[in-house]
């Protein structure tokens, strides 16, 4: 009995664990380039290898076939369908690069060893794309993505009904996205580098986090169109109307609100500086922030000795958090006090410059007056001595006039410097009235902080 209970418990745990696992992801990637009877293609093997690596990095269990024959391709399609059928919530991904043709409205993917003497043999010697679609439709899983980078020109000389490129499938399964490397009836470029043009652009977008699957192919199509100057335009057909993210959904966002108390506060997130929006009442808010804690996030403001670290602060999912901690208030108060001291220092400097300027102005004025008086006295004395014919006194008077004449420019310069210093006092920086007003305003903010 105990053994039976133990087995039941183990079975229950196994089921519970299985139910919590992420839905399965299964992929089949085929790259055919080394054809035995058809023109060889340079890029499909590279394309398939790189796509398989990208899908594996996204958690896909991936089967990779390079230069496969028909049996290998058919077996792999059957295996993909079985895996998808085992998990209704699974995501399937089928990718093919290589020769592909259409005949009587049906698309065929050509195996590397194919010997197809006429169009009638396509049904038995090539893999119909519709077979892949039928297989995944029977699986009835949640999402299937089919990518066909096979829209190259028809390589068969016997082609009658087959046209250039591939045709639109007649029966697209529900919950599927079918992507062609180029538009219906057009030919895709094989590319001159490691990858074909389409796959090159797909690889740029496939593993980008936070990009919804339909937007992955929209971006890819835009890239192909740009690179080829509109010559090649991919086609996307969708029967999937939900949302899916192969590289992870975008992070949830929240907002942060705080009391700024007159300070210009910025938020630095991952090295990028963000400005907040004023909400009135001295409130400041920062929106579109990633939710959670442990973020590289801090606040900065002028006169703060160090930034305020917010790595331990948690931003709620879709909500607004209010920053109102004693640590934040202390940091804000210290920056306000530092700003207040800076204004007081500036006010003191202005007073000092004013005092020096006024002293220089007064000194210059006194010197100018003294020089002028001395000049007047010398002129009067000289005239009196000339009348008295006192040669020595006349010479002394002239020296007095010369001295007063040399002293006057010096005194005038001193006065001018004083006048300039006085003007600098009011022209550079805020006026004393403004500085005193700023100090009073900061005092009020500090007093308000004390009572919070």
BELLINTA-V444269 format. One line per field, one symbol per residue. burial: + if it has 24 or more other C-alpha atoms within 12 Angstrom, else -. A space follows every 50 residues. Layout:
burial->???
This chain:
burial->----------------------+++++++++++++--+--++++++++++ ++++++-+++++++++++++-+++-++++++++++-++++++++++++++ +++--+++++++++-+--+--++-++++++++++++++++++++++++++ ++++++-----++++++++--++++++++++++++++++++---++++++ ++++++++--+++++++++++++++------+++++++-+---++++--- ---++++++++++++++++----+-+-------+++++++++---+++++ ++-+---+-+--+++----++-+----++-++++++++++--++-++-++ --++-++++++++++-++-+++-++--++-++--------------++-+ +-+++-++-+++-++++++-++--+------+--+--++--++-++--+- --
